[in-house]
């Protein structure tokens, strides 16, 4: 299947894809990205605040 066929399939007048992608998948994708970013930022902030020595790079197993 070529790119043109995929593009024409997804941009067709069929509203099923639009509902599934724009109303269900995309909001969940954006929410997951925002939640993941906020968790990583909070981890960095807590590490900077408490400076846990067990999390230092020298204790990592390689």
N, C-alpha and C positions, 0 to 999 in steps of 0.2 A: 504494500500500500504506500503510495507516494504522499508527499506533503500536501500536494494540491487536493488529493482525495480526502485526506484528513481534515484539511481546512474547510472544504466544502461540506463535509459531514457535520462538523461542529458548528458551522455558521449557518446551517440550513434553517428553514422556518420551523423545524421541530422544537417545540418549547420544552420538551423533556430535558434536553441537555442544559438549556438555560436555567431551568429551575434547579436541577441537580448541582450545576457548577456555581452559579452566581448566588443562589439562595441557601445552599447547604454547605458545599465544600469550601468555597472561598472564605466565608466568615469563620469557619472552623480553623482553616489554615492560618488566617491572620491572628485569631485568638491564641492558637498554639505558639506561634512565633512570639507574640507579645508576652505570654506567660513564661516561655523559656528564657527570653531576654531578661525579664524582671527577676526570675529566680537566679540567673547567673550574676546579675548586678547585686542582688542582695547577698549572695555568697561572697562576692568580693568585698562588699562593705563590712560584713561581719568579720571576715578574715582580717581586714585592716583595723577594725575596732579591737578585737580580742587578741590578735596576733598569736594564734595557737601554734606552738612550736612543733606539734605533731604533723602539721600540714606543710611544713617547709619542704622545699625541693630536695634537700639533702637526704631526707628520709624516704624518698620514693624508691621503689624497687625498679631496677632497670633490667 
